[in-house]
């Protein structure tokens, strides 16, 4: 008999803190964290390595380039590897960040990502974050969370995360980029009907993590 497993799905717009919050929730609950966005980034890194003109990228080319990509389990999370090597640093680079939204809009690439994420939840308790998690990949997830925050606050968090000195000009520029990313991702970033929406604009990360952990424990009872 297959062991019953628990899935917590966390979604929300870019820079809403999904991955870092999901990792902390997983740590608190003793689950494994799955960052679906790392797979989109890994696919982007793979096609960038091919050196082709991005304007000529096709779904077939991206999927072929991403064929060697895998998710490997570590102590508390999964991480992407390409050709057997970790690419964590590479997938956070500016070129990948520039093109990942384009890759994420490709339907067959999304199917590929979703299937790999489903595989990781086989016989494991997981906290997953990213596109489609509560609506398509895990519609029966035990708990679905949708994180939101003011675009300016998300821009400020991103600058702090990068260690970038903050000025009004830089903050305005990053806020504009966040809004542009929101527009690109609008069709993919949708809250499930039964998701719990948490506005984190005025919350610390510890506070939002505590809310999600408490909700998970309530659902488990």
GROMACS elastic network, one bead per residue, 0.5 to 0.9 nm:
[ bonds ]
;  ai    aj funct       b0    kb
    2     5     6  0.89090   500
    2   123     6  0.74339   500
    3   123     6  0.62931   500
    3   124     6  0.87488   500
    4   123     6  0.72983   500
    4   124     6  0.86640   500
    4   125     6  0.88506   500
    5   121     6  0.78874   500
    5   122     6  0.79336   500
    5   123     6  0.60270   500
    5   124     6  0.58186   500
    5   125     6  0.52374   500
    5   126     6  0.81518   500
    6    31     6  0.87566   500
    6   121     6  0.85383   500
    6   124     6  0.74265   500
    6   126     6  0.65182   500
    6   127     6  0.84546   500
    6   141     6  0.71944   500
    6   142     6  0.61274   500
    6   143     6  0.85794   500
    6   220     6  0.87979   500
    7   121     6  0.75436   500
    7   124     6  0.84981   500
    7   125     6  0.59756   500
    7   126     6  0.51543   500
    7   127     6  0.58730   500
    7   128     6  0.73118   500
    7   138     6  0.76679   500
    7   140     6  0.84685   500
    7   141     6  0.51058   500
    7   142     6  0.56170   500
    7   143     6  0.68555   500
    7   144     6  0.85824   500
    8    22     6  0.86870   500
    8    26     6  0.89859   500
    8   125     6  0.84207   500
    8   126     6  0.64447   500
    8   128     6  0.62171   500
    8   129     6  0.84070   500
    8   134     6  0.85760   500
    8   138     6  0.88118   500
    8   141     6  0.60297   500
    8   142     6  0.60395   500
    8   144     6  0.59021   500
    8   145     6  0.76819   500
    8   216     6  0.77784   500
    9    22     6  0.85943   500
    9   126     6  0.84818   500
    9   127     6  0.59810   500
    9   129     6  0.57661   500
    9   130     6  0.81034   500
    9   133     6  0.57251   500
    9   134     6  0.55322   500
    9   138     6  0.73195   500
    9   141     6  0.65611   500
    9   142     6  0.81814   500
    9   143     6  0.63235   500
    9   145     6  0.61375   500
    9   146     6  0.84631   500
    9   195     6  0.89032   500
   10    18     6  0.64048   500
   10    19     6  0.84354   500
   10    21     6  0.87530   500
   10    22     6  0.69349   500
   10   127     6  0.74204   500
   10   128     6  0.60954   500
   10   130     6  0.66134   500
   10   131     6  0.88146   500
   10   133     6  0.70408   500
   10   134     6  0.72536   500
   10   143     6  0.84877   500
   10   144     6  0.59461   500
   10   146     6  0.58470   500
   10   147     6  0.72710   500
   10   195     6  0.88815   500
   11    16     6  0.87875   500
   11    18     6  0.64973   500
   11   128     6  0.85075   500
   11   129     6  0.55705   500
   11   130     6  0.51694   500
   11   131     6  0.62994   500
   11   132     6  0.76710   500
   11   133     6  0.67499   500
   11   134     6  0.72613   500
   11   144     6  0.78928   500
   11   145     6  0.62243   500
   11   147     6  0.62367   500
   11   148     6  0.89036   500
   11   189     6  0.72810   500
   11   190     6  0.79779   500
   11   191     6  0.71540   500
   12    15     6  0.84726   500
   12    16     6  0.62711   500
   12    17     6  0.83976   500
   12    18     6  0.68317   500
   12   129     6  0.85369   500
   12   130     6  0.72963   500
   12   131     6  0.78194   500
   12   145     6  0.82049   500
   12   146     6  0.51372   500
   12   148     6  0.59319   500
   12   149     6  0.89423   500
   12   189     6  0.62003   500
   12   190     6  0.75007   500
   12   191     6  0.74092   500
   13    16     6  0.57460   500
   13    17     6  0.88046   500
   13    18     6  0.84415   500
   13   130     6  0.88318   500
   13   131     6  0.88737   500
   13   146     6  0.87216   500
   13   147     6  0.74646   500
   13   148     6  0.67218   500
   13   149     6  0.83973   500
   13   178     6  0.89309   500
   13   181     6  0.84760   500
   13   182     6  0.63972   500
   13   185     6  0.76213   500
   13   186     6  0.83045   500
   13   189     6  0.61860   500
   13   190     6  0.87075   500
   14    17     6  0.78474   500
   14    18     6  0.82447   500
   14   154     6  0.81073   500
   14   178     6  0.69840   500
   14   181     6  0.70090   500
   14   182     6  0.67795   500
   14   185     6  0.82644   500
   14   189     6  0.88936   500
   15    18     6  0.73911   500
   15   149     6  0.87443   500
   15   151     6  0.86295   500
   15   154     6  0.54932   500
   15   155     6  0.73162   500
   15   157     6  0.75620   500
   15   158     6  0.65090   500
   15   178     6  0.76793   500
   16    19     6  0.86486   500
   16   147     6  0.62422   500
   16   148     6  0.60152   500
   16   149     6  0.61621   500
   16   150     6  0.88158   500
   16   151     6  0.87413   500
   16   153     6  0.89827   500
   16   154     6  0.60413   500
   16   157     6  0.86587   500
   16   200     6  0.79139   500
   17    20     6  0.56648   500
   17    21     6  0.58617   500
   17    22     6  0.82821   500
   17   147     6  0.77298   500
   17   148     6  0.89110   500
   17   154     6  0.81844   500
   17   157     6  0.85383   500
   17   200     6  0.88626   500
   17   205     6  0.82401   500
   18    21     6  0.53202   500
   18    22     6  0.58585   500
   18    23     6  0.85230   500
   18    35     6  0.86713   500
   18   129     6  0.60572   500
   18   130     6  0.72694   500
   18   146     6  0.88100   500
   18   147     6  0.70642   500
   19    22     6  0.50251   500
   19    23     6  0.60828   500
   19    24     6  0.86311   500
   19    33     6  0.84398   500
   19    34     6  0.84461   500
   19    35     6  0.61967   500
   19    37     6  0.84782   500
   19   128     6  0.83589   500
   19   129     6  0.61859   500
   19   130     6  0.79490   500
   20    23     6  0.51525   500
   20    24     6  0.63229   500
   20    25     6  0.86861   500
   20   205     6  0.86243   500
   21    24     6  0.51643   500
   21    25     6  0.61370   500
   21    26     6  0.85509   500
   21   205     6  0.68564   500
   21   206     6  0.84731   500
   21   208     6  0.76639   500
   21   209     6  0.61206   500
   22    25     6  0.50800   500
   22    26     6  0.60616   500
   22    27     6  0.85623   500
   22    33     6  0.64764   500
   22    34     6  0.81813   500
   22    35     6  0.81902   500
   22   127     6  0.59984   500
   22   128     6  0.68336   500
   22   129     6  0.65545   500
   22   209     6  0.80160   500
   23    26     6  0.51068   500
   23    27     6  0.62019   500
   23    28     6  0.87252   500
   23    31     6  0.89821   500
   23    32     6  0.79106   500
   23    33     6  0.54519   500
   23    34     6  0.81626   500
   23    35     6  0.85892   500
   23    76     6  0.79260   500
   23    77     6  0.74472   500
   23   127     6  0.75231   500
   23   128     6  0.88379   500
   24    27     6  0.50230   500
   24    28     6  0.62341   500
   24    29     6  0.87056   500
   24    33     6  0.86475   500
   24   206     6  0.85866   500
   24   209     6  0.67829   500
   25    28     6  0.51235   500
   25    29     6  0.62347   500
   25    30     6  0.84160   500
   25    31     6  0.80191   500
   25    33     6  0.83997   500
   25   127     6  0.73759   500
   25   209     6  0.58199   500
   25   210     6  0.79826   500
   25   212     6  0.71492   500
   25   213     6  0.62515   500
   26    29     6  0.52312   500
   26    30     6  0.57173   500
   26    32     6  0.56418   500
   26    33     6  0.56785   500
   26    76     6  0.73113   500
   26    77     6  0.81991   500
   26   125     6  0.88763   500
   26   126     6  0.70555   500
   26   127     6  0.57932   500
   26   213     6  0.88651   500
   27    30     6  0.52343   500
   27    31     6  0.63853   500
   27    32     6  0.75363   500
   27    33     6  0.81583   500
   27    76     6  0.66380   500
   27    77     6  0.89572   500
   28    31     6  0.78239   500
   28   209     6  0.87443   500
   28   213     6  0.73755   500
   29    32     6  0.88629   500
   29   213     6  0.72358   500
   29   216     6  0.87838   500
   29   217     6  0.89465   500
   30    76     6  0.77197   500
   30   125     6  0.81868   500
   30   126     6  0.88669   500
   31    76     6  0.70051   500
   31    77     6  0.82326   500
   31   124     6  0.77186   500
   31   125     6  0.51458   500
   31   126     6  0.50849   500
   31   127     6  0.65740   500
   32    73     6  0.81777   500
   32    74     6  0.84933   500
   32    75     6  0.77733   500
   32    78     6  0.72051   500
   32   121     6  0.89310   500
   32   124     6  0.75570   500
   32   125     6  0.63941   500
   32   127     6  0.61982   500
   32   128     6  0.84405   500
   33    76     6  0.63797   500
   33    78     6  0.62964   500
   33   125     6  0.88846   500
   33   126     6  0.56863   500
   33   128     6  0.59199   500
   33   129     6  0.81597   500
   34    37     6  0.88742   500
   34    38     6  0.86345   500
   34    71     6  0.88732   500
   34    77     6  0.61163   500
   34    78     6  0.55862   500
   34    79     6  0.78873   500
   34   117     6  0.72134   500
   34   120     6  0.77102   500
   34   121     6  0.86920   500
   34   126     6  0.68409   500
   34   127     6  0.61372   500
   34   129     6  0.65684   500
   34   130     6  0.89818   500
   35    38     6  0.55929   500
   35    39     6  0.75852   500
   35    77     6  0.83752   500
   35    78     6  0.74667   500
   35    79     6  0.79906   500
   35   117     6  0.84810   500
   35   127     6  0.84898   500
   35   128     6  0.59218   500
   35   129     6  0.53450   500
   35   130     6  0.66213   500
   36    39     6  0.54800   500
   36    40     6  0.70448   500
   36    41     6  0.89801   500
   36   113     6  0.68982   500
   36   114     6  0.77487   500
   36   116     6  0.87011   500
   36   117     6  0.65702   500
   36   128     6  0.69887   500
   36   129     6  0.60427   500
   36   130     6  0.53362   500
   36   131     6  0.74222   500
   36   133     6  0.84363   500
   37    40     6  0.51751   500
   37    41     6  0.62248   500
   37    42     6  0.85071   500
   37   100     6  0.89565   500
   37   104     6  0.88080   500
   37   113     6  0.86746   500
   37   129     6  0.75910   500
   37   130     6  0.57480   500
   37   131     6  0.76270   500
   38    42     6  0.59252   500
   38    43     6  0.85676   500
   38    79     6  0.75826   500
   38    80     6  0.66530   500
   38    88     6  0.81964   500
   38    91     6  0.72735   500
   38    92     6  0.88530   500
   39    43     6  0.61016   500
   39    44     6  0.84608   500
   39    69     6  0.79420   500
   39    70     6  0.83821   500
   39    71     6  0.80529   500
   39    79     6  0.88639   500
   39    80     6  0.66878   500
   39   113     6  0.62393   500
   39   116     6  0.86039   500
   39   117     6  0.88473   500
   40    43     6  0.51658   500
   40    44     6  0.62242   500
   40    45     6  0.86678   500
   40   100     6  0.64013   500
   40   101     6  0.84197   500
   40   103     6  0.67993   500
   40   104     6  0.61490   500
   40   109     6  0.79357   500
   40   110     6  0.80706   500
   40   113     6  0.70258   500
   41    45     6  0.61122   500
   41    46     6  0.85300   500
   41    90     6  0.89203   500
   41    91     6  0.53569   500
   41    92     6  0.77018   500
   41    96     6  0.62276   500
   41    97     6  0.75331   500
   41    99     6  0.86697   500
   41   100     6  0.58274   500
   41   103     6  0.83898   500
   41   104     6  0.87666   500
   42    45     6  0.50238   500
   42    46     6  0.61010   500
   42    47     6  0.87468   500
   42    66     6  0.73091   500
   42    69     6  0.69663   500
   42    80     6  0.67681   500
   42    81     6  0.78663   500
   42    82     6  0.75004   500
   42    87     6  0.74445   500
   42    88     6  0.85457   500
   42    90     6  0.84232   500
   42    91     6  0.59274   500
   42    96     6  0.83758   500
   43    46     6  0.50216   500
   43    47     6  0.63388   500
   43    48     6  0.85739   500
   43    62     6  0.66027   500
   43    63     6  0.74630   500
   43    65     6  0.71339   500
   43    67     6  0.86004   500
   43    69     6  0.73878   500
   43    91     6  0.89790   500
   43   100     6  0.83432   500
   43   103     6  0.76876   500
   43   109     6  0.83866   500
   44    47     6  0.53378   500
   44    48     6  0.60958   500
   44    49     6  0.86615   500
   44    62     6  0.75237   500
   44    65     6  0.88568   500
   44    66     6  0.80915   500
   44    91     6  0.78436   500
   44    95     6  0.88024   500
   44    96     6  0.58671   500
   44    97     6  0.86724   500
   44    99     6  0.68605   500
   44   100     6  0.58173   500
   44   102     6  0.89536   500
   44   103     6  0.65214   500
   44   104     6  0.89754   500
   45    48     6  0.50619   500
   45    49     6  0.62645   500
   45    66     6  0.85352   500
   45    87     6  0.85633   500
   45    90     6  0.71158   500
   45    91     6  0.60598   500
   45    95     6  0.82342   500
   45    96     6  0.59017   500
   45   100     6  0.87122   500
   46    49     6  0.52819   500
   46    50     6  0.69613   500
   46    62     6  0.75949   500
   46    65     6  0.54089   500
   46    66     6  0.56139   500
   46    67     6  0.88846   500
   46    68     6  0.87530   500
   46    69     6  0.81575   500
   46    82     6  0.76136   500
   47    50     6  0.52550   500
   47    51     6  0.72951   500
   47    52     6  0.75452   500
   47    54     6  0.86441   500
   47    57     6  0.81257   500
   47    61     6  0.74060   500
   47    62     6  0.56172   500
   47    63     6  0.85444   500
   47    64     6  0.85223   500
   47    65     6  0.53996   500
   47    66     6  0.71229   500
   48    51     6  0.55147   500
   48    52     6  0.69954   500
   48    53     6  0.87554   500
   48    54     6  0.79470   500
   48    65     6  0.89000   500
   48    95     6  0.82164   500
   48    96     6  0.78291   500
   49    52     6  0.81713   500
   49    65     6  0.84787   500
   50    65     6  0.75300   500
   51    54     6  0.84786   500
   52    55     6  0.84868   500
   52    56     6  0.72015   500
   52    57     6  0.73257   500
   53    56     6  0.55113   500
   53    57     6  0.69619   500
   54    57     6  0.52226   500
   54    58     6  0.89458   500
   54    99     6  0.82357   500
   55    58     6  0.87772   500
   57    60     6  0.83314   500
   57    61     6  0.63521   500
   57    62     6  0.68918   500
   57   103     6  0.88983   500
   58    61     6  0.51903   500
   58    62     6  0.62674   500
   58    63     6  0.86143   500
   58   106     6  0.85569   500
   59    62     6  0.51679   500
   59    63     6  0.60686   500
   59    64     6  0.84924   500
   59   103     6  0.82331   500
   59   106     6  0.63849   500
   59   107     6  0.81539   500
   59   108     6  0.66489   500
   59   109     6  0.66955   500
   60    63     6  0.52310   500
   60    64     6  0.60842   500
   60    65     6  0.85971   500
   60   108     6  0.85453   500
   60   109     6  0.88972   500
   61    64     6  0.51515   500
   61    65     6  0.61505   500
   61    66     6  0.85526   500
   62    65     6  0.51435   500
   62    66     6  0.60655   500
   62    67     6  0.86292   500
   62   103     6  0.79378   500
   62   109     6  0.76211   500
   63    66     6  0.50033   500
   63    67     6  0.60893   500
   63   108     6  0.81216   500
   63   109     6  0.66000   500
   63   112     6  0.80485   500
   64    67     6  0.52710   500
   64    68     6  0.84752   500
   65    68     6  0.73627   500
   65    69     6  0.85268   500
   66    69     6  0.53357   500
   66    70     6  0.88413   500
   66    82     6  0.79343   500
   67    70     6  0.83066   500
   67    82     6  0.87276   500
   68    81     6  0.80364   500
   68    82     6  0.56182   500
   68    83     6  0.54352   500
   68    84     6  0.77879   500
   69    80     6  0.67216   500
   69    81     6  0.56230   500
   69    83     6  0.67620   500
   69    84     6  0.80222   500
   70    79     6  0.82390   500
   70    80     6  0.56388   500
   70    81     6  0.53438   500
   70    82     6  0.66331   500
   70    83     6  0.84834   500
   70    84     6  0.79998   500
   70   116     6  0.81993   500
   71    78     6  0.58374   500
   71    79     6  0.54114   500
   71    81     6  0.62763   500
   71   116     6  0.77940   500
   71   117     6  0.85729   500
   71   120     6  0.79415   500
   72    77     6  0.83431   500
   72    78     6  0.51739   500
   72    79     6  0.54350   500
   72    80     6  0.63640   500
   72    81     6  0.71493   500
   72   120     6  0.89020   500
   73    76     6  0.76833   500
   73    77     6  0.58974   500
   73    79     6  0.66010   500
   73   120     6  0.85426   500
   74    77     6  0.53143   500
   74    78     6  0.57039   500
   74    79     6  0.72618   500
   75    78     6  0.83085   500
   77   126     6  0.87352   500
   78   120     6  0.83175   500
   79    86     6  0.72821   500
   79    87     6  0.83981   500
   79    88     6  0.73018   500
   80    85     6  0.82907   500
   80    86     6  0.60701   500
   80    87     6  0.64312   500
   80    88     6  0.69078   500
   81    84     6  0.55268   500
   81    87     6  0.56931   500
   81    88     6  0.79755   500
   82    85     6  0.53580   500
   82    86     6  0.64869   500
   82    87     6  0.65668   500
   83    86     6  0.85724   500
   86    89     6  0.82163   500
   86    90     6  0.88235   500
   87    90     6  0.51692   500
   87    91     6  0.61678   500
   87    92     6  0.88449   500
   88    91     6  0.55589   500
   88    92     6  0.67716   500
   89    92     6  0.55272   500
   89    93     6  0.68878   500
   90    93     6  0.54696   500
   90    96     6  0.78617   500
   91    94     6  0.85113   500
   91    95     6  0.85662   500
   91    96     6  0.58767   500
   91    97     6  0.76892   500
   92    95     6  0.84843   500
   92    96     6  0.66607   500
   92    97     6  0.66813   500
   93    96     6  0.56226   500
   93    97     6  0.63136   500
   93    98     6  0.87623   500
   94    98     6  0.60167   500
   94    99     6  0.88267   500
   95    98     6  0.50615   500
   95    99     6  0.65316   500
   95   100     6  0.85561   500
   96    99     6  0.54173   500
   96   100     6  0.57190   500
   97   100     6  0.55038   500
   97   101     6  0.78210   500
   98   101     6  0.74798   500
   98   102     6  0.86067   500
   99   102     6  0.54998   500
   99   103     6  0.66756   500
   99   104     6  0.89312   500
  100   103     6  0.50941   500
  100   104     6  0.61180   500
  100   105     6  0.88009   500
  101   104     6  0.50026   500
  101   105     6  0.64346   500
  101   181     6  0.76433   500
  101   184     6  0.70810   500
  101   185     6  0.72060   500
  102   105     6  0.54309   500
  102   106     6  0.72048   500
  102   184     6  0.84497   500
  103   106     6  0.56263   500
  103   109     6  0.71836   500
  103   110     6  0.85259   500
  104   107     6  0.77524   500
  104   109     6  0.68348   500
  104   110     6  0.62961   500
  104   131     6  0.88145   500
  104   185     6  0.85314   500
  104   188     6  0.86447   500
  105   108     6  0.89634   500
  105   109     6  0.79043   500
  105   110     6  0.73668   500
  105   184     6  0.85499   500
  105   185     6  0.79835   500
  105   187     6  0.89611   500
  105   188     6  0.79019   500
  106   109     6  0.53400   500
  106   110     6  0.62899   500
  106   111     6  0.88314   500
  107   110     6  0.50810   500
  107   111     6  0.63039   500
  107   112     6  0.87287   500
  108   112     6  0.62051   500
  108   113     6  0.86613   500
  109   113     6  0.62157   500
  109   114     6  0.85556   500
  110   113     6  0.50794   500
  110   114     6  0.60329   500
  110   115     6  0.85597   500
  110   131     6  0.87153   500
  110   132     6  0.87574   500
  111   114     6  0.50928   500
  111   115     6  0.61395   500
  111   116     6  0.86616   500
  112   115     6  0.53319   500
  112   116     6  0.63744   500
  112   117     6  0.87602   500
  113   116     6  0.52570   500
  113   117     6  0.62460   500
  113   118     6  0.87108   500
  114   117     6  0.51186   500
  114   118     6  0.61953   500
  114   119     6  0.86960   500
  114   131     6  0.89348   500
  114   132     6  0.79383   500
  114   133     6  0.79739   500
  114   136     6  0.82067   500
  114   137     6  0.59514   500
  115   118     6  0.50838   500
  115   119     6  0.62905   500
  115   120     6  0.89181   500
  115   137     6  0.78549   500
  116   119     6  0.51289   500
  116   120     6  0.66256   500
  117   120     6  0.52790   500
  117   121     6  0.68557   500
  117   128     6  0.80662   500
  117   133     6  0.89487   500
  117   137     6  0.78775   500
  118   121     6  0.53855   500
  118   122     6  0.69537   500
  118   137     6  0.67717   500
  118   138     6  0.78333   500
  119   122     6  0.54941   500
  120   123     6  0.82670   500
  120   124     6  0.73427   500
  120   126     6  0.81716   500
  121   124     6  0.51324   500
  121   125     6  0.66638   500
  121   126     6  0.61642   500
  121   128     6  0.89066   500
  122   125     6  0.84236   500
  128   133     6  0.70623   500
  129   132     6  0.88890   500
  129   133     6  0.65556   500
  129   134     6  0.89053   500
  130   133     6  0.60030   500
  130   134     6  0.89086   500
  130   189     6  0.83550   500
  131   134     6  0.82036   500
  131   135     6  0.86465   500
  131   136     6  0.88291   500
  131   137     6  0.89731   500
  131   185     6  0.89603   500
  131   188     6  0.60145   500
  131   189     6  0.58644   500
  131   190     6  0.80314   500
  132   135     6  0.51957   500
  132   136     6  0.50852   500
  132   137     6  0.60496   500
  132   138     6  0.81878   500
  132   188     6  0.66358   500
  132   189     6  0.71242   500
  132   190     6  0.75427   500
  132   191     6  0.86841   500
  132   192     6  0.87385   500
  133   136     6  0.59257   500
  133   138     6  0.56427   500
  133   139     6  0.75926   500
  133   141     6  0.87858   500
  133   144     6  0.84734   500
  133   192     6  0.88455   500
  134   137     6  0.63710   500
  134   138     6  0.52443   500
  134   139     6  0.52746   500
  134   140     6  0.78109   500
  134   141     6  0.68069   500
  134   143     6  0.85579   500
  134   144     6  0.58761   500
  134   145     6  0.80295   500
  134   146     6  0.88535   500
  134   190     6  0.89068   500
  134   191     6  0.73928   500
  134   192     6  0.56789   500
  134   193     6  0.89964   500
  134   194     6  0.87790   500
  134   195     6  0.75421   500
  135   138     6  0.65709   500
  135   139     6  0.51835   500
  135   140     6  0.88123   500
  135   190     6  0.78053   500
  135   191     6  0.73125   500
  135   192     6  0.51752   500
  135   193     6  0.82140   500
  136   139     6  0.57559   500
  136   192     6  0.89945   500
  137   140     6  0.88056   500
  137   141     6  0.89232   500
  138   141     6  0.51866   500
  138   142     6  0.89468   500
  139   144     6  0.88373   500
  139   192     6  0.80914   500
  140   143     6  0.84017   500
  141   144     6  0.64776   500
  142   216     6  0.78800   500
  142   219     6  0.70921   500
  142   220     6  0.81222   500
  143   194     6  0.86364   500
  143   195     6  0.73409   500
  143   196     6  0.81130   500
  143   212     6  0.88164   500
  143   215     6  0.77805   500
  143   216     6  0.65313   500
  143   219     6  0.73659   500
  144   191     6  0.86932   500
  144   192     6  0.74357   500
  144   194     6  0.70431   500
  144   196     6  0.61906   500
  144   197     6  0.86771   500
  145   191     6  0.81476   500
  145   192     6  0.85694   500
  145   194     6  0.88367   500
  145   195     6  0.51956   500
  145   197     6  0.59245   500
  145   198     6  0.72264   500
  145   212     6  0.77209   500
  146   190     6  0.85134   500
  146   191     6  0.59566   500
  146   192     6  0.80297   500
  146   195     6  0.61348   500
  146   196     6  0.59755   500
  146   198     6  0.62219   500
  146   199     6  0.85288   500
  147   196     6  0.84377   500
  147   197     6  0.58803   500
  147   198     6  0.50580   500
  147   199     6  0.60572   500
  147   200     6  0.67811   500
  148   151     6  0.89597   500
  148   197     6  0.72011   500
  148   198     6  0.62284   500
  148   200     6  0.61193   500
  148   201     6  0.74562   500
  149   152     6  0.84018   500
  149   153     6  0.66947   500
  149   154     6  0.64302   500
  149   198     6  0.84658   500
  149   199     6  0.54853   500
  149   200     6  0.52908   500
  149   202     6  0.83453   500
  150   153     6  0.52613   500
  150   154     6  0.62865   500
  150   155     6  0.87151   500
  150   199     6  0.84151   500
  150   200     6  0.83250   500
  150   201     6  0.58463   500
  151   154     6  0.50347   500
  151   155     6  0.61587   500
  151   156     6  0.86659   500
  151   175     6  0.60022   500
  151   176     6  0.84847   500
  151   178     6  0.64629   500
  151   179     6  0.67456   500
  151   201     6  0.89719   500
  152   155     6  0.50104   500
  152   156     6  0.62454   500
  152   157     6  0.86863   500
  152   171     6  0.74345   500
  152   172     6  0.77558   500
  152   174     6  0.80926   500
  152   175     6  0.52673   500
  152   176     6  0.86716   500
  152   178     6  0.82727   500
  153   156     6  0.50646   500
  153   157     6  0.62495   500
  153   158     6  0.86722   500
  153   175     6  0.83029   500
  153   201     6  0.63694   500
  153   202     6  0.88866   500
  154   157     6  0.50838   500
  154   158     6  0.62122   500
  154   159     6  0.87386   500
  154   174     6  0.88911   500
  154   175     6  0.76077   500
  154   178     6  0.76395   500
  154   201     6  0.79987   500
  155   158     6  0.51318   500
  155   159     6  0.63185   500
  155   160     6  0.86810   500
  155   171     6  0.64104   500
  155   172     6  0.82028   500
  155   173     6  0.86737   500
  155   174     6  0.53572   500
  155   175     6  0.50415   500
  155   176     6  0.85540   500
  155   177     6  0.83188   500
  155   178     6  0.65921   500
  156   159     6  0.52341   500
  156   160     6  0.62538   500
  156   161     6  0.85907   500
  156   166     6  0.77232   500
  156   171     6  0.63532   500
  156   174     6  0.78704   500
  156   175     6  0.79937   500
  157   160     6  0.50894   500
  157   161     6  0.60413   500
  157   162     6  0.86789   500
  158   162     6  0.63032   500
  158   163     6  0.86252   500
  158   164     6  0.86900   500
  158   174     6  0.81903   500
  159   162     6  0.51853   500
  159   163     6  0.62291   500
  159   164     6  0.51993   500
  159   165     6  0.73906   500
  159   166     6  0.68375   500
  159   170     6  0.84084   500
  159   171     6  0.77027   500
  159   174     6  0.78040   500
  160   164     6  0.59588   500
  160   165     6  0.76177   500
  160   166     6  0.76935   500
  161   164     6  0.76377   500
  162   165     6  0.89445   500
  163   166     6  0.88366   500
  164   170     6  0.89728   500
  165   170     6  0.84794   500
  166   169     6  0.83279   500
  166   170     6  0.63296   500
  166   171     6  0.65111   500
  167   170     6  0.52357   500
  167   171     6  0.60052   500
  167   172     6  0.84962   500
  168   171     6  0.50881   500
  168   172     6  0.60550   500
  168   173     6  0.85610   500
  169   172     6  0.51657   500
  169   173     6  0.61594   500
  169   174     6  0.86246   500
  170   173     6  0.50675   500
  170   174     6  0.60960   500
  170   175     6  0.84636   500
  171   174     6  0.51705   500
  171   175     6  0.60201   500
  171   176     6  0.86024   500
  172   175     6  0.50487   500
  172   176     6  0.62542   500
  172   177     6  0.87336   500
  173   176     6  0.51899   500
  173   177     6  0.63935   500
  173   178     6  0.87796   500
  174   178     6  0.61668   500
  174   179     6  0.86429   500
  175   178     6  0.50483   500
  175   179     6  0.62716   500
  175   180     6  0.86597   500
  176   179     6  0.51095   500
  176   180     6  0.61967   500
  176   181     6  0.86169   500
  177   180     6  0.50359   500
  177   181     6  0.61358   500
  177   182     6  0.85571   500
  178   181     6  0.50647   500
  178   182     6  0.61452   500
  178   183     6  0.87271   500
  179   183     6  0.63324   500
  179   184     6  0.87749   500
  180   183     6  0.51518   500
  180   184     6  0.64145   500
  180   185     6  0.87257   500
  181   184     6  0.50544   500
  181   185     6  0.60875   500
  181   186     6  0.83973   500
  182   185     6  0.51102   500
  182   186     6  0.57513   500
  182   189     6  0.83458   500
  183   186     6  0.52216   500
  183   187     6  0.84280   500
  184   187     6  0.76997   500
  184   188     6  0.86593   500
  185   188     6  0.53943   500
  185   189     6  0.58619   500
  186   189     6  0.53729   500
  186   190     6  0.72725   500
  187   190     6  0.68322   500
  191   194     6  0.81401   500
  191   195     6  0.62687   500
  191   196     6  0.86229   500
  191   197     6  0.79975   500
  192   195     6  0.51025   500
  192   196     6  0.86340   500
  193   196     6  0.87293   500
  198   208     6  0.76645   500
  198   211     6  0.87550   500
  199   202     6  0.76060   500
  199   203     6  0.77696   500
  199   208     6  0.87883   500
  200   204     6  0.73382   500
  200   205     6  0.79602   500
  200   207     6  0.87514   500
  200   208     6  0.67697   500
  201   204     6  0.83757   500
  203   206     6  0.80440   500
  203   207     6  0.59454   500
  203   208     6  0.63733   500
  204   207     6  0.51740   500
  204   208     6  0.65275   500
  204   209     6  0.86969   500
  205   208     6  0.52587   500
  205   209     6  0.60975   500
  205   210     6  0.85144   500
  206   209     6  0.51267   500
  206   210     6  0.60753   500
  206   211     6  0.87031   500
  207   210     6  0.51202   500
  207   211     6  0.63610   500
  207   212     6  0.88872   500
  208   211     6  0.50919   500
  208   212     6  0.64082   500
  208   213     6  0.86941   500
  209   212     6  0.52419   500
  209   213     6  0.61427   500
  209   214     6  0.85486   500
  210   213     6  0.51502   500
  210   214     6  0.60686   500
  210   215     6  0.85848   500
  211   214     6  0.51976   500
  211   215     6  0.62153   500
  211   216     6  0.86627   500
  212   215     6  0.50455   500
  212   216     6  0.61250   500
  212   217     6  0.86547   500
  213   216     6  0.50766   500
  213   217     6  0.62709   500
  213   218     6  0.86531   500
  214   217     6  0.52053   500
  214   218     6  0.62275   500
  214   219     6  0.87500   500
  215   218     6  0.50571   500
  215   219     6  0.62570   500
  215   220     6  0.86572   500
  216   219     6  0.51801   500
  216   220     6  0.62091   500
  216   221     6  0.88846   500
  217   220     6  0.50554   500
  217   221     6  0.64718   500
  218   221     6  0.54846   500
